[in-house]
Amino acid sequence: MKQRYAVVVLFVLIILSGMVSLKSYRVTEELVTEDLNQALEKALNQQQSDVISADTIKVFNSHLRIEALRGKATLAVDTRREGFCPRPQVSTATILSLSDQRPSMVLWSVALLWGLFCMYQHRRTMTQGLYGGLALHDGRFINASGSVLKLTPMQQQLMEMFWRSPSHQLSKTEICDTLWPKKPDASETLYTLIHRLKPIIEEYSDLKIKADRRNSYELTIR
């Protein structure tokens, strides 16, 4: 599987787990709100008073259907409205603890395992394709530490020619005919290209470009 597809799958799993978690939270929040409101209504009707006392809280807790809410809910007075308007509420942590997050955790676990698998596959692919501490991956040259070589289009093309050659060796004529097919004599241009490419290759890998007497260049391990 290509790396970009693996990343897409990973993000889909993460988004899906987040959506499942949020949905479970919202459903639980509605149930909790409904229970709090009915318990407060019954407590106020039973007390028949606008004063919130310790007895009110005790009666309020006794009318809660969700046992886990007892002792965790608070009664606040909404001052934005006229008259006495108590409002029950609980913390986000309480609602989260009551919601069923098991499906979300399963998806999170799958996403984590998939991410680890993708990292393993990426590292394995990199290791298998290494030559002198360098690998060609998704059209880019990357060294063993994961750094991407910043090459010009012409340097990139020349490096790919070396990489495709079974012996990693190319004749000067072969290079010039491929890179500058319309130029009668590209020897100086080739020399400049090689001269600028050498330090980059040697800095990021254990490779070097060596010239031999047969008018060819070889990409070899130092």
C-alpha positions, -999 to +999 in steps of 0.1 A: +000+000+000+013+034-009+022+057+019-004+083+011-032+057+012-019+044+046-020+080+060-056+085+046-067+053+064-051+065+096-068+098+095-102+081+087-098+059+118-089+089+140-118+110+127-142+080+130-132+073+166-136+110+175-171+110+160-181+079+179-168+094+211-187+126+206-219+109+197-218+088+228-211+119+249-240+138+234-264+109+239-253+106+276-255+144+280-292+144+269-300+115+293-283+133+322-300+166+315-334+150+313-328+132+346-315+163+364-345+184+352-371+158+363-354+154+397-354+191+403-390+195+392-401+168+416-380+182+444-394+217+441-430+204+438-425+182+469-409+211+489-433+238+475-408+265+482-383+287+463-357+283+490-330+257+482-319+240+514-301+209+525-334+191+524-340+203+488-306+188+478-314+155+496-348+152+480-333+162+446-307+134+449-333+109+459-353+115+427-323+110+404-327+079+383-291+077+374-275+066+406-240+078+396-252+114+395-261+115+432-238+137+450-221+150+418-248+173+405-249+210+415-278+234+417-272+269+403-295+299+400-298+314+365-297+352+370-303+358+334-340+352+338-366+369+359-377+351+391-363+321+408-349+298+382-326+270+396-307+250+371-290+216+378-257+208+361-228+184+362-192+186+350-181+175+316-159+148+333-189+133+349-208+130+317-178+116+300-173+090+327-210+079+323-208+077+285-199+045+267-165+052+253-156+016+246-163+016+208-143+048+206-114+033+225-114+003+202-112+025+172-084+046+188-065+013+195-069+002+159-057+036+147-027+034+170-018-001+158-023+010+122+000+039+127+027+017+142+022-008+113+026+021+088+058+033+105+072-003+105+064-007+068+079+026+059+111+018+078+112-016+063+108-002+028+135+023+035+159-003+048+153-027+019+160+001-007+191+015+009+223+017-011+252+034+007+227+049+032+204+063+006+170+052-008+147+063-035+112+065-020+081+081-037+103+099-062+126+114-035+160+105-023+161+100+015+190+090+037+189+065+066+179+092+091+149+103+070+164+135+056+152+143+021+180+154-003+172+188-018+182+183-055+176+204-085+155+188-113+187+180-133+205+166-103+174+145-095+172+131-130+209+122-130+206+105-096+176+085-109+197+074-139+225+061-116+198+044-095+182+026-124+215+014-137+222-022-124+259-013-120+252+023-109+276+033-137+269+056-166+290+067-195+294+104-202+279+100-236+248+083-221+243+110-196+247+139-221+224+123-247+197+118-220+200+152-203+210+174-232+200+156-264+201+188-285+235+200-273+265+190-295+290+190-267+277+190-231+310+179-214+315+211-195+278+212-184+281+176-172+313+184-153+295+213-135+265+192-127+287+164-113+308+189-094+277+204-076+261+170-070+291+154-053+291+173-020+254+168-015+257+130-020+287+128+003+271+149+030+239+129+033+251+093+025+281+070+023+281+073-015+304+092-039+305+098-076+337+084-091+351+091-126+371+064-144+393+063-174+366+049-196+348+082-198+321+071-173+309+080-138+300+055-111+279+060-080+297+039-055+300+033-018+330+051-001 
